[in-house]
Amino acid sequence: MKYPKTPDGRYFVAKNRLWRCTDPSLDEAFRQRHVKALMAARRAVKDARQSEDEAALKAARAQVQAAKEALGERGPVWWDDGAEDESGKAPHNSSYADWWVSRTS
């Protein structure tokens, strides 16, 4: 598996960091709409960088943020058990350390 998921499905690991997964309770049509918006926003970021347009870059980044929040990948966590958000942590420095070590040993 290229991007392993934590046992609880909250995160995937890429470049030795935990990244929050999309909220699995989202309606499929809603999820698809926001994934399309995210991809369009990422293209807008690329275009703004290439044209060195700071205003467009700021607007595109805000669109990326909004799409990721709608998908549950940023902003308030989508689970309700009180566990903290560990996005950006190295798996071996997180509550998933035992799982991470067990998969790589």
Sequence and secondary structure as in RCSB ss.txt:
>XXXX:A:sequence
MKYPKTPDGRYFVAKNRLWRCTDPSLDEAFRQRHVKALMAARRAVKDARQSEDEAALKAARAQVQAAKEALGERG
PVWWDDGAEDESGKAPHNSSYADWWVSRTS
>XXXX:A:secstr
  S B TTSSEEEETTEEEE   TTS HHHHHHHHHHHHHHHHHHHHHHHHT HHHHHHHHHHHHHHHHHHTSSS
S S  S     TTS GGGSTTHHHHHHHH 
